[in-house]
Amino acid sequence: GAMRHLPYFCRGEVVKGFGRGSKQLGIPTANFSEQVVESFPSDIPTGIYYGWACVGNGDVHKMVLSIGWNPFYKNIKKSVETHIIHTFKEDFYGEILSIVITGYIRPEKNFDSLDALISAIQDDIEEAKRQLDLPEHLKLKEDNFFHLPEGKIVNN
C-alpha cells in the first residue's frame, strides 16, 4: 500500500512539535503543520519511511520520517515528523522544509521502553542510509523539486 504513493513530494513550514524528539530521545525531528499533514493521502499507511530533505535553500540530506497517530489530542491527529540525518547548528522553526519520501521501512509499533524505541530509531536510520545510497533513491536527491527559485515563498 505504501509504495504506490511513492515517491511523495511535500513542502511546508516547520512548526514546533511536542519537544519529545530532541529532549527525550536525542533525535530531533522537524514537524509539519496540521494543514500539511492533512494534505497527505488519507490512505498512506502509517509507519517509518525514508527519503531526502532540504531546509530552505540548503543542502539535501538523507532523512527518516514517521507518519503516525498522536493520541494526545481530543481529535486523533496524524503527525508527520522528519528526522534529518545531519547535525544542524540551530533550530529551523518557520523555515520551509522540502521532502521527497522514497521508501518504506516498517509499520508503526509500540515499545516497552524508551531504550527500545531509541534502538529501533537508530536501526531505522541505518536502514535509511543504506537504502538511500542505492541508485534509484540517490537520483531523487538531485530532483529539481529541491531547487526553489530565490526568494519564492511557497505555500501549501
QUIMOZI-V892404 format. One line per field, one symbol per residue. phi: phi as a letter, one per 40 degrees, with the letter a starting at -180 (. if undefined). A space follows every 50 residues. Layout:
BEGIN
phi->???
END
This chain:
BEGIN
phi->.ccccbcbbaaaccbcccgcdcccbgbcbbbccddcccccdcbcccibbb ibaacfbcccbcabbbbabbccbcccbcbbbbbccacccacbdgccbbbb cbabcaccacbcacccccccccccccccdcccccdccdccccccdcbcdd gccbbc
END
